[in-house]
Amino acid sequence: MKIYAITHVDRKCLRVTFCTHLAMNKVPFELAVKLMRHTDYNLTLRVYTRYRLLLNNLHDAIEKLVDDSDVNTTAA
């Protein structure tokens, strides 16, 4: 097993990580904006929606796979 040392984490990295975790935990967007203390919604939107869309697309893809496998097993 490799162990990596984190030598530098800047404030922006922590903020993006925090915003990402808000999105992953489905915190409402308006609350995320307040928690991030952004005055411009677009700042939060750039980070927040990217991960929200990724998670939604991943969930939809998995659901489609499950639905397709049900169709294939019942047809056989």
C-alpha positions in Angstrom: 0.0 0.0 0.0 1.3 3.4 -0.9 1.0 6.3 1.5 0.9 9.8 0.2 1.8 12.9 2.2 -0.2 16.0 1.7 2.3 18.8 1.9 0.1 21.8 1.0 -3.6 22.5 1.0 -4.7 26.0 0.2 -7.9 27.7 1.2 -9.5 27.4 -2.2 -9.0 23.6 -2.1 -10.7 23.4 1.2 -13.6 25.6 0.0 -14.1 23.6 -3.1 -14.1 20.4 -1.1 -16.6 21.8 1.3 -18.9 22.9 -1.5 -18.5 19.5 -3.1 -19.5 17.7 0.1 -22.6 20.0 0.3 -23.6 18.9 -3.2 -22.9 15.3 -2.5 -25.1 15.4 0.6 -27.9 17.1 -1.3 -27.9 20.3 0.7 -30.2 22.8 -1.0 -28.4 25.2 -3.4 -29.6 28.4 -1.6 -28.3 27.1 1.7 -25.0 26.1 0.1 -24.6 29.7 -1.2 -25.1 31.0 2.3 -22.8 28.5 3.8 -20.1 29.4 1.3 -20.7 33.1 1.9 -20.8 33.8 -1.8 -22.3 37.1 -2.9 -22.5 35.9 -6.5 -24.6 32.7 -7.0 -22.5 31.9 -10.1 -19.4 31.2 -7.9 -21.3 28.4 -6.0 -23.1 27.3 -9.2 -19.8 26.5 -11.0 -18.6 24.0 -8.3 -22.0 22.9 -6.9 -23.8 21.9 -10.1 -20.8 20.1 -11.6 -20.8 17.5 -8.9 -24.6 17.4 -8.5 -24.9 16.7 -12.2 -22.2 14.1 -12.1 -23.9 12.3 -9.2 -27.3 12.5 -10.9 -25.9 11.2 -14.2 -24.2 8.4 -12.3 -27.4 7.5 -10.5 -29.4 7.6 -13.7 -26.8 5.4 -15.5 -27.0 2.8 -12.7 -30.7 2.8 -12.7 -30.7 2.3 -16.5 -28.4 -0.7 -16.1 -30.6 -2.2 -13.5 -33.7 -1.7 -15.6 -32.0 -3.1 -18.8 -30.8 -6.2 -16.9 -34.4 -6.8 -15.6 -35.7 -6.6 -19.2 -33.0 -9.0 -20.5 -33.5 -11.6 -17.8 -37.3 -11.6 -18.2 -37.0 -11.9 -22.0 -34.7 -14.9 -21.8 
